[in-house]
Amino acid sequence: MQTLFDSIPVLPYGFGYFPDFITEQEETGLLAVIGKLDLHPLIFQGFEAKRKVESYGYDYNFDKRTVTKGKAIPKGLIPLIEKVAAFLTIPAESLAEVLVTEYPVGSVINWHRDAPPFDMIIGVSLLSDCTFRFRPYDKAKQNRKSIISFTVKRRSVYVIKDEARTDWEHSISPVKEIRISVTLRTLR
């Protein structure tokens, strides 16, 4: 007999997942703000990724592997930043980078750890669910059984820090519907 707890995978230390973090009304407001932003195709190591992005606060250059001061954070995203900061009991100004990403149907995020200048990674999922995956960063520990998969629901928030940030890498399986994410990062 399967119980509720049988369907919840054991997640890496330092990963937190919180469904229903924002309300439907908050999501609608965020989508209205994001709809007015000028998202552009992500160029990653010379290739155009199948997603659109815009970065605020600070910006990471994948080619130079540097972080620089970027565009001002849109006022419409400030309430989300303040809500996340209050939830995590950290100063709002410590959420130094905000990345807005639009994923069309079929797009993925391949296995990776976020760029070294960033510390804590917080993701807010909008518009649709996605399948989030973890695997050990150490290649000697990677095998089919080491992959942890679970559904990240729309309007949820996840936090990646500590061992989940350093000892694991993550990816997102191809999305089945358009998905928007707002990723907030602290600097190291």
Backbone as CSV, one residue per row, in Angstrom:
resi,resn,N_x,N_y,N_z,CA_x,CA_y,CA_z,C_x,C_y,C_z
1,MET,0.837,-1.177,0.000,0.000,0.000,0.000,0.890,1.251,0.000
2,GLN,0.678,2.129,-0.964,1.479,3.339,-1.069,0.868,4.441,-0.202
3,THR,1.747,5.147,0.508,1.288,6.270,1.321,1.730,7.565,0.668
4,LEU,1.253,8.662,1.183,1.632,9.976,0.685,3.143,10.139,0.712
5,PHE,3.791,9.651,1.774,5.234,9.855,1.933,6.056,9.006,0.976
6,ASP,5.475,7.967,0.401,6.195,7.147,-0.571,6.472,7.919,-1.858
7,SER,5.663,8.936,-2.154,5.819,9.661,-3.409,6.746,10.877,-3.287
8,ILE,7.205,11.194,-2.085,8.109,12.324,-1.893,9.538,11.804,-1.858
9,PRO,10.366,12.193,-2.846,11.739,11.691,-2.861,12.572,12.326,-1.743
10,VAL,13.642,11.666,-1.371,14.603,12.245,-0.432,15.442,13.223,-1.237
11,LEU,15.381,14.490,-0.848,16.048,15.550,-1.601,17.385,15.904,-0.963
12,PRO,18.317,16.445,-1.742,19.631,16.797,-1.196,19.529,17.808,-0.051
13,TYR,20.433,17.678,0.903,20.510,18.633,2.008,20.758,20.021,1.430
14,GLY,19.984,20.995,1.880,20.117,22.361,1.387,19.103,22.713,0.319
15,PHE,18.253,21.755,-0.058,17.197,22.045,-1.020,15.882,22.133,-0.268
16,GLY,15.152,23.200,-0.510,13.829,23.365,0.075,12.810,23.614,-1.018
17,TYR,11.644,23.024,-0.861,10.572,23.183,-1.842,9.290,23.529,-1.100
18,PHE,8.622,24.600,-1.571,7.445,25.102,-0.882,6.340,25.398,-1.902
19,PRO,5.351,24.490,-2.002,4.258,24.703,-2.966,3.362,25.855,-2.522
20,ASP,2.614,26.384,-3.471,1.646,27.462,-3.197,2.283,28.636,-2.468
21,PHE,3.493,29.005,-2.879,4.191,30.124,-2.249,3.514,31.449,-2.576
22,ILE,3.059,31.572,-3.831,2.317,32.774,-4.200,0.889,32.389,-4.561
23,THR,-0.005,33.351,-4.478,-1.415,33.128,-4.798,-1.636,33.248,-6.304
24,GLU,-2.819,32.834,-6.751,-3.172,33.004,-8.165,-3.156,34.482,-8.530
25,GLN,-3.633,35.334,-7.640,-3.652,36.777,-7.893,-2.225,37.327,-8.023
26,GLU,-1.317,36.887,-7.151,0.081,37.318,-7.248,0.709,36.834,-8.556
27,GLU,0.392,35.601,-8.942,0.917,35.073,-10.200,0.424,35.906,-11.380
28,THR,-0.864,36.230,-11.393,-1.433,37.042,-12.473,-0.730,38.395,-12.555
29,GLY,-0.487,39.016,-11.398,0.218,40.299,-11.369,1.645,40.184,-11.888
30,LEU,2.351,39.128,-11.479,3.724,38.919,-11.956,3.756,38.683,-13.463
31,LEU,2.816,37.895,-13.960,2.770,37.639,-15.401,2.495,38.912,-16.184
32,ALA,1.695,39.829,-15.632,1.438,41.117,-16.290,2.724,41.945,-16.338
33,VAL,3.478,41.947,-15.242,4.761,42.675,-15.203,5.736,42.050,-16.204
34,ILE,5.857,40.734,-16.172,6.803,40.031,-17.047,6.424,40.204,-18.518
35,GLY,5.125,40.267,-18.803,4.668,40.462,-20.175,5.144,41.774,-20.784
36,LYS,5.495,42.741,-19.955,5.979,44.042,-20.436,7.508,44.107,-20.524
37,LEU,8.190,43.063,-20.070,9.653,43.059,-20.105,10.151,42.688,-21.492
38,ASP,11.344,43.117,-21.813,11.954,42.839,-23.112,12.864,41.617,-22.990
39,LEU,12.262,40.433,-23.019,13.048,39.206,-22.944,13.705,38.955,-24.304
40,HIS,14.898,38.370,-24.270,15.647,38.109,-25.501,16.203,36.693,-25.450
41,PRO,16.531,36.102,-26.620,17.093,34.744,-26.617,18.382,34.689,-25.798
42,LEU,18.532,33.625,-25.044,19.745,33.409,-24.253,20.836,32.881,-25.174
43,ILE,21.981,33.559,-25.164,23.149,33.072,-25.889,24.079,32.454,-24.847
44,PHE,24.300,31.154,-24.967,25.113,30.414,-24.008,26.280,29.787,-24.742
45,GLN,27.485,30.245,-24.436,28.715,29.742,-25.051,28.617,29.731,-26.576
46,GLY,28.089,30.832,-27.124,28.008,31.004,-28.568,26.784,30.401,-29.228
47,PHE,25.943,29.723,-28.481,24.758,29.092,-29.050,23.500,29.721,-28.471
48,GLU,22.468,29.802,-29.305,21.192,30.338,-28.844,20.385,29.221,-28.189
49,ALA,20.104,29.388,-26.911,19.308,28.403,-26.181,17.830,28.590,-26.525
50,LYS,17.065,27.556,-26.305,15.641,27.595,-26.632,14.850,28.188,-25.464
51,ARG,15.195,29.433,-25.110,14.455,30.151,-24.077,14.818,31.621,-24.154
52,LYS,13.940,32.461,-23.605,14.171,33.898,-23.577,14.414,34.321,-22.135
53,VAL,15.282,35.318,-21.964,15.675,35.734,-20.620,15.851,37.257,-20.541
54,GLU,15.910,37.736,-19.329,16.409,39.074,-19.021,16.873,39.044,-17.575
55,SER,18.024,39.657,-17.339,18.648,39.662,-16.029,18.648,41.077,-15.474
56,TYR,18.433,41.173,-14.158,18.381,42.469,-13.489,19.228,42.435,-12.222
57,GLY,19.665,43.608,-11.805,20.493,43.721,-10.606,21.945,43.468,-10.953
58,TYR,22.269,42.217,-11.162,23.592,41.811,-11.646,23.387,40.906,-12.836
59,ASP,24.436,40.795,-13.645,24.345,40.007,-14.863,25.593,39.142,-14.977
60,TYR,25.410,37.859,-15.283,26.539,36.946,-15.448,26.835,36.775,-16.928
61,ASN,28.094,36.963,-17.315,28.532,36.771,-18.687,29.151,35.372,-18.789
62,PHE,28.488,34.479,-19.519,28.956,33.099,-19.637,30.292,32.985,-20.355
63,ASP,30.537,33.862,-21.325,31.792,33.792,-22.080,32.983,34.264,-21.245
64,LYS,32.800,35.372,-20.532,33.887,35.925,-19.709,33.912,35.352,-18.296
65,ARG,32.831,34.676,-17.918,32.675,34.106,-16.572,32.844,35.170,-15.490
66,THR,32.151,36.298,-15.738,32.197,37.403,-14.784,30.790,37.893,-14.486
67,VAL,30.650,38.505,-13.327,29.378,39.111,-12.943,29.595,40.622,-12.862
68,THR,28.672,41.368,-13.459,28.765,42.819,-13.457,27.418,43.418,-13.071
69,LYS,27.449,44.679,-12.675,26.213,45.390,-12.363,25.374,45.445,-13.627
70,GLY,24.091,45.154,-13.484,23.213,45.109,-14.646,22.104,46.132,-14.581
71,LYS,21.028,45.851,-15.289,19.865,46.729,-15.347,19.180,46.794,-13.987
72,ALA,18.506,47.914,-13.746,17.740,48.077,-12.508,16.601,47.051,-12.466
73,ILE,16.327,46.539,-11.289,15.234,45.577,-11.109,13.907,46.303,-11.307
74,PRO,13.028,45.794,-12.171,11.733,46.439,-12.390,10.929,46.516,-11.081
75,LYS,10.279,47.662,-10.889,9.505,47.882,-9.657,8.448,46.805,-9.443
76,GLY,7.894,46.278,-10.521,6.859,45.257,-10.405,7.346,43.936,-9.831
77,LEU,8.669,43.723,-9.807,9.226,42.492,-9.235,9.611,42.662,-7.763
78,ILE,9.621,43.903,-7.273,10.039,44.173,-5.887,9.150,43.462,-4.853
79,PRO,7.814,43.445,-5.014,7.012,42.717,-4.017,7.383,41.230,-3.903
80,LEU,7.727,40.595,-5.030,8.152,39.190,-4.979,9.475,39.070,-4.241
81,ILE,10.414,39.956,-4.539,11.712,39.938,-3.860,11.522,40.102,-2.359
82,GLU,10.676,41.039,-1.959,10.425,41.279,-0.534,9.757,40.073,0.125
83,LYS,8.847,39.421,-0.586,8.175,38.237,-0.028,9.173,37.095,0.163
84,VAL,10.022,36.863,-0.837,11.033,35.806,-0.741,11.993,36.115,0.407
85,ALA,12.462,37.359,0.485,13.409,37.750,1.536,12.795,37.553,2.922
86,ALA,11.556,37.968,3.096,10.887,37.801,4.393,10.741,36.311,4.730
87,PHE,10.382,35.507,3.742,10.228,34.064,3.940,11.542,33.420,4.374
88,LEU,12.648,33.870,3.760,13.964,33.301,4.063,14.661,34.013,5.226
89,THR,14.027,35.049,5.744,14.580,35.903,6.805,15.982,36.402,6.459
90,ILE,16.075,36.994,5.250,17.315,37.630,4.794,16.956,39.025,4.310
91,PRO,17.917,39.938,4.261,17.622,41.275,3.726,17.262,41.205,2.238
92,ALA,16.263,41.958,1.837,15.838,41.955,0.435,16.983,42.334,-0.499
93,GLU,17.865,43.252,-0.051,18.955,43.688,-0.920,20.000,42.591,-1.151
94,SER,19.960,41.520,-0.359,20.901,40.419,-0.591,20.496,39.583,-1.813
95,LEU,19.255,39.731,-2.262,18.824,39.062,-3.491,19.260,39.955,-4.652
96,ALA,20.521,39.793,-5.024,21.219,40.736,-5.892,20.919,40.565,-7.370
97,GLU,20.545,39.354,-7.792,20.296,39.111,-9.201,18.919,38.508,-9.374
98,VAL,18.199,39.009,-10.370,16.878,38.481,-10.714,16.926,38.121,-12.191
99,LEU,16.657,36.874,-12.479,16.642,36.387,-13.859,15.227,35.940,-14.193
100,VAL,14.646,36.525,-15.224,13.323,36.126,-15.696,13.524,35.290,-16.945
101,THR,12.922,34.106,-16.968,13.099,33.186,-18.098,11.751,32.696,-18.593
102,GLU,11.591,32.683,-19.899,10.405,32.108,-20.538,10.848,30.860,-21.288
103,TYR,10.245,29.727,-20.936,10.556,28.442,-21.565,9.425,28.051,-22.507
104,PRO,9.679,27.978,-23.816,8.637,27.488,-24.715,8.486,25.968,-24.570
105,VAL,7.395,25.446,-25.078,7.148,24.003,-25.032,8.352,23.260,-25.606
106,GLY,8.804,22.249,-24.875,9.916,21.412,-25.323,11.282,21.864,-24.858
107,SER,11.380,23.062,-24.288,12.706,23.534,-23.870,13.135,22.862,-22.572
108,VAL,14.437,22.792,-22.387,15.041,22.108,-21.238,16.090,23.018,-20.608
109,ILE,16.524,22.637,-19.432,17.771,23.155,-18.868,18.621,21.921,-18.634
110,ASN,19.773,21.889,-19.270,20.660,20.740,-19.127,21.326,20.727,-17.756
111,TRP,21.977,19.626,-17.432,22.634,19.457,-16.136,23.648,20.569,-15.895
112,HIS,23.599,21.174,-14.721,24.511,22.259,-14.383,24.453,22.590,-12.894
113,ARG,25.438,23.334,-12.458,25.397,24.058,-11.194,25.417,25.526,-11.589
114,ASP,24.738,26.371,-10.833,24.699,27.787,-11.184,26.100,28.392,-11.087
115,ALA,26.290,29.521,-11.754,27.598,30.170,-11.867,28.229,30.415,-10.494
116,PRO,29.538,30.241,-10.388,30.254,30.361,-9.106,30.073,31.672,-8.338
117,PRO,29.889,32.834,-8.991,29.737,34.065,-8.190,28.468,34.106,-7.338
118,PHE,27.511,33.226,-7.651,26.246,33.225,-6.925,26.261,32.190,-5.813
119,ASP,25.491,32.458,-4.777,25.447,31.561,-3.625,24.096,30.850,-3.568
120,MET,23.126,31.444,-2.907,21.805,30.831,-2.778,20.999,31.096,-4.051
121,ILE,20.290,30.058,-4.516,19.471,30.144,-5.719,18.022,29.911,-5.303
122,ILE,17.135,30.820,-5.694,15.720,30.705,-5.353,14.927,30.791,-6.652
123,GLY,14.053,29.838,-6.903,13.267,29.846,-8.130,11.784,29.881,-7.841
124,VAL,11.076,30.768,-8.531,9.621,30.852,-8.435,9.061,30.447,-9.789
125,SER,8.196,29.444,-9.785,7.668,28.859,-11.004,6.296,29.460,-11.325
126,LEU,6.124,29.891,-12.573,4.861,30.504,-12.993,4.316,29.810,-14.237
127,LEU,3.023,29.836,-14.379,2.295,29.431,-15.581,2.136,27.926,-15.757
128,SER,3.149,27.119,-15.402,2.999,25.667,-15.535,3.992,24.950,-14.629
129,ASP,3.772,23.645,-14.465,4.662,22.795,-13.675,5.867,22.389,-14.529
130,CYS,6.878,21.834,-13.872,8.004,21.258,-14.606,8.571,20.091,-13.798
131,THR,9.347,19.258,-14.461,10.033,18.163,-13.788,11.468,18.595,-13.507
132,PHE,11.792,18.692,-12.228,13.100,19.143,-11.740,13.886,17.899,-11.382
133,ARG,15.186,17.895,-11.695,16.006,16.716,-11.414,17.319,17.124,-10.743
134,PHE,17.789,16.274,-9.854,19.098,16.414,-9.218,19.911,15.160,-9.512
135,ARG,21.226,15.323,-9.614,22.145,14.188,-9.628,23.452,14.661,-8.979
136,PRO,24.234,13.738,-8.432,25.501,14.137,-7.816,26.401,14.830,-8.832
137,TYR,27.125,15.835,-8.394,28.076,16.525,-9.264,29.280,15.624,-9.559
138,ASP,29.673,14.822,-8.581,30.801,13.889,-8.717,30.423,12.802,-9.726
139,LYS,31.108,12.793,-10.859,30.777,11.840,-11.937,30.861,10.387,-11.491
140,ALA,31.737,10.081,-10.543,31.868,8.715,-10.042,30.604,8.255,-9.313
141,LYS,29.783,9.199,-8.851,28.557,8.864,-8.118,27.314,8.911,-9.005
142,GLN,27.499,9.248,-10.282,26.356,9.388,-11.182,25.966,8.053,-11.792
143,ASN,24.710,7.714,-11.681,24.121,6.575,-12.367,22.619,6.797,-12.408
144,ARG,21.905,5.916,-13.055,20.446,6.082,-13.185,19.754,6.227,-11.838
145,LYS,20.211,5.453,-10.863,19.573,5.460,-9.550,19.904,6.711,-8.735
146,SER,20.946,7.437,-9.144,21.328,8.628,-8.377,20.526,9.862,-8.774
147,ILE,19.717,9.768,-9.839,18.911,10.910,-10.285,17.626,10.974,-9.460
148,ILE,17.374,12.147,-8.916,16.156,12.409,-8.146,15.277,13.317,-8.991
149,SER,14.057,12.872,-9.310,13.116,13.664,-10.108,11.857,13.933,-9.308
150,PHE,11.323,15.126,-9.477,10.055,15.453,-8.828,9.428,16.645,-9.547
151,THR,8.153,16.849,-9.323,7.422,17.927,-9.980,7.505,19.200,-9.166
152,VAL,7.899,20.270,-9.835,7.857,21.608,-9.251,6.578,22.245,-9.794
153,LYS,5.651,22.547,-8.914,4.340,23.079,-9.294,4.398,24.585,-9.553
154,ARG,3.504,25.047,-10.399,3.389,26.491,-10.621,3.005,27.166,-9.304
155,ARG,3.474,28.365,-9.117,3.262,29.192,-7.921,4.062,28.700,-6.711
156,SER,4.982,27.756,-6.936,5.835,27.269,-5.848,7.153,28.020,-5.851
157,VAL,7.927,27.801,-4.778,9.279,28.346,-4.704,10.202,27.219,-4.256
158,TYR,11.413,27.213,-4.808,12.432,26.276,-4.329,13.685,27.066,-3.989
159,VAL,14.471,26.497,-3.070,15.701,27.122,-2.609,16.820,26.094,-2.724
160,ILE,17.927,26.500,-3.362,19.098,25.634,-3.490,20.252,26.322,-2.775
161,LYS,20.780,25.662,-1.739,21.931,26.193,-0.999,22.702,25.028,-0.397
162,ASP,23.798,25.327,0.264,24.617,24.335,0.969,24.983,23.174,0.033
163,GLU,24.840,21.928,0.503,25.252,20.768,-0.300,24.465,20.640,-1.604
164,ALA,23.200,21.020,-1.592,22.408,20.962,-2.831,23.014,21.877,-3.890
165,ARG,23.669,22.923,-3.454,24.293,23.887,-4.357,25.688,23.440,-4.811
166,THR,26.449,22.834,-3.898,27.844,22.514,-4.199,28.078,21.078,-4.662
167,ASP,27.334,20.129,-4.120,27.605,18.706,-4.374,26.651,18.069,-5.385
168,TRP,25.669,18.837,-5.848,24.677,18.318,-6.775,24.555,19.270,-7.963
169,GLU,24.132,18.729,-9.089,23.756,19.570,-10.216,22.289,19.297,-10.521
170,HIS,21.665,20.218,-11.226,20.239,20.067,-11.488,19.933,20.340,-12.956
171,SER,18.749,19.913,-13.360,18.273,20.134,-14.721,16.754,20.163,-14.687
172,ILE,16.178,20.580,-15.808,14.726,20.550,-15.969,14.430,19.798,-17.257
173,SER,13.547,18.815,-17.149,13.135,18.038,-18.321,12.343,18.930,-19.274
174,PRO,12.186,18.508,-20.551,11.424,19.328,-21.499,10.054,19.711,-20.939
175,VAL,9.749,21.011,-21.001,8.466,21.473,-20.466,7.346,21.154,-21.438
176,LYS,6.179,20.835,-20.889,5.033,20.436,-21.699,4.143,21.617,-22.062
177,GLU,4.281,22.700,-21.312,3.547,23.939,-21.570,4.515,25.098,-21.366
178,ILE,4.157,26.264,-21.887,5.008,27.437,-21.659,5.163,27.631,-20.156
179,ARG,6.405,27.879,-19.729,6.698,28.088,-18.307,7.512,29.362,-18.163
180,ILE,7.231,30.097,-17.121,7.996,31.289,-16.767,8.626,31.020,-15.405
181,SER,9.877,31.409,-15.238,10.480,31.330,-13.916,11.136,32.658,-13.575
182,VAL,11.116,32.961,-12.299,11.849,34.100,-11.771,12.869,33.507,-10.813
183,THR,14.149,33.655,-11.162,15.230,33.111,-10.352,15.917,34.264,-9.643
184,LEU,16.031,34.140,-8.332,16.707,35.147,-7.526,17.984,34.511,-6.968
185,ARG,19.061,35.288,-6.955,20.334,34.754,-6.487,21.014,35.742,-5.542
186,THR,21.655,35.191,-4.532,22.522,36.006,-3.688,23.949,35.861,-4.228
187,LEU,24.772,36.859,-3.943,26.171,36.795,-4.342,26.986,36.115,-3.252
188,ARG,28.073,35.456,-3.619,28.978,34.858,-2.644,29.706,35.953,-1.902
